[in-house]
Structures are given as C-alpha cells and as structure tokens.
Amino acid sequence: MATPERESWWVLRAQSGDQEAFDSLLKNIQGPLYRYVLSLVREASLAEDILQEVFLRIYRKLRWLREPRAFRSWAYRIATREAFRHLKRERALAEQLADEDALKMVAADAPAPAQPELAERLPQMIEKLSPASRAVIVLYYMHEMSLEETAAVLDIPLGTVKSRLAYGLEKLRREFGR
C-alpha cells in the first residue's frame, strides 16, 4: 500500500491526464476496496461488478476531487453508495419475486445447529447484520478506520456511526450467545 503522500501525488498526476498515475491509484486501492464491497454484498461476482462501476465513477469524477489526500475516503464513499444501490435493487427484486426460490434461499441462510468457535462463526454473524451496521463494523474493525474516517466514508454524522456500531456489536453479542 502506498503512503498517503504518494497516493496524493498520483491523484494530482491523474487529474492532469497521466494514465500511468491513474492505473497506480487503482492498483493501490483495488484490493482493499474489493474486500470492503465483498463484505457488504457477500457475492464475489457482484462485488467485482460493483468495483468496475466504482472505478468508472472514479475515472469520470477524479478531476473534481479538490483534496487529493481525501482520495481514499472518497473512493470508499463511492464504493459504499454503489454497493448500497445494488443491495437496494436486489431487495426490491426479492420483494417482487416472493417465490419458491426466495424461500429456499432464506432456508439456506438458517443458522447451523452446530456451535463452532467465534472465529469461525464471526463472518457469518457479520453477514446477518443490516448493510448499514455491517459497513460500519467492517470499516472500523477490518479496515481499521477511525470513527471519524468511517463517518466521512459513509457520509453520515459521527453519532450515526457510533449508534450503528453499538447496534451491530449488540446484535453480534446476542447472536454469539445463542
């Protein structure tokens, strides 16, 4: 991972039309962004599609980014919006298609009767959180962002980040207690 200074330099160069700098920016952020989007949408092919859309948005809007040091949080914000947009579409489609396949998917999501260790269960437990709480948990714990950075990425107030974090942690505690 490049330093923030190097990333800022790539942003400035990419804004002036340097394709090599733009490619370096994308290569630098691709892995972390993919893992983040995947943690939200829980499907590899969908995460890849969303990442392509995120990269397109970055390409189209990079020249309007005023603060090069804000690139990383700006890119995460774009990824969050794209992932939530896809999740919203999927939810609407699922509500329209309340058929046998949807019921089978719900049944497949039922918790397993066995009680594996916390480390093994944690990813599945996090998947059960709402996308909003999951985004905060993933950014804060897995991507090690501060509460303020998480608020900036999600473009929500700090208090909302704290409440979603508390809600998500409480839900995880209850789930683990079962």
N, C-alpha and C positions, 0 to 999 in steps of 0.2 A: 504494500500500500504506500502510495506517495505521501509526502508531507503536505500539510495544508498550503505551504508556500509554493511548492511545485505544482499542486493542483490549481492554485490561483494563476500561476504563470501559464499553464495550459489553457485555462479559461480565456485569459486575455489574448493569447495567440489564436485560439479557435474563433474568438469573436472577430478577429481580423481576417479570418478566412483560411487559417492554417489547418488543413485536413489532418496532418500528422498529429498535431496537438489535440484535435478533437478525438481522433482514434485513441490516443493515450488516455484521455479523460474517460472515455467509455470503457476501455480495458481495465482501468483502475477501479471503477465503481461497479462493474458488471457483476462480479461475484457477490459482494455484499447486498446489492440491490436484488439480485435473483433470489438469494436466500430469504430476504425480507418479504418479497412478494409471494414466494412459495409458502412462507409461514402464514400468510393471510389467506391465500386461495386454496392451499392444500392439494394442488394438482400441478404436476410438473409441466405438462404441455400448455396449460392455461397460463402458468407463471411465465413461460417462455414467450407466449404471445403478448402478454401484458408488457413484458420487458421490451419487446420490439416497439410497441406503441410508446412506451416511456422514452426510448431512445429517439424516436421520431419527434416527439414533443420537445425533447431537449435540443435536438438539431434545429427545429424551427424557431425556438424561443430563446436560445442561448444568447443571441446578440442583445436581448433586452435585460439580461441579468446585470444589474447595476453593481452588485458587490461580489466580486469573484470569490472571496472567502466563503460566501454563503452557498457555493455551488452544491456541496454535498447535501445540506439540509433541503435545498431547493429541489434536487433530484429525488430525494426521499419523499418530499411532499407530492411531487408529480406521480411517483410510483404509488403512493397511498391513494391518491384520488383515482388513478386508473384501476387499481385493484378493487376499491370500493364500488366504482362504476360497474365493473364486471360482476361483482357479488350482488349488486342490486338487480342487475338484469337477470342473473341466474335465479335469484329469489322470486322475482316476478314470474319468470317462466315456470318455476317449480310450483307456484301457486296456481297457475293456469292449468298445469298438467298433473293434477292430483290423481294419477292413475296407479296401476299396479306396480309399475317400475319404481315410482317415487316411494311407494310403501315398502318395497324391497330394500331400497337404499336406506330408509330410516331404520328398518330392522337390522340391517348390516352394521349400522352405527351404534347399536345397543352395546353397553359395556360388557366386557367378557366376565364370566363368573370367577375366573382366577384372579388372585391379588398379587401381581408382580411387584417388584420393588419400585420405589418412587422414580428413580432414574429411567426405568423402562416405561413407566406409565405417564410421565410428565408430558411428552409430546402429544399424546392422545388427549390428555386432560386439557392442554392449552388449546387444542383444536376445537374443543367444545365451547370455548368462550365466544362471546359475541365478537364480530370483526373489530369493533371499536376497542374493546378491552384487550383483545389479542394483539392489536397493533401497538398499544402502549406497553404491554408486557414484553413483547418481542424487541421493540426499540430500546426499552430501558434495561432489560436484563441481558438479552442476547447480543444486541449491538452496542451495549454499554454507553448509551447516550444519557446525558443528564436529563432531569425533568424539564428543564428549560429548553434543551435541544429537542426533546420529544414533542413539546408543545409547538415549537417552531416548525418541525417537520409535518406535524398533523394539522398545523394552522388552527389550533384551538387554545383556549386560555389555560394557564398553568393549573388553575383549580380543577378544571375538567380532567386534565391529565392525572392529577392526584386522585380524584374520585374514581376514574376508570381503573387506575392501578389498584386502589383499595378494593373496589368491587371484584376485579379479576382475581386478586390474591385470596379474597374471602371465598369466592366460588371454588378456587383450586383447593383451599383448605377443606371445604365441605366435601368436595369430590374425593379427596385423598382419605378422608375419614370414613368413607363407605367401605 
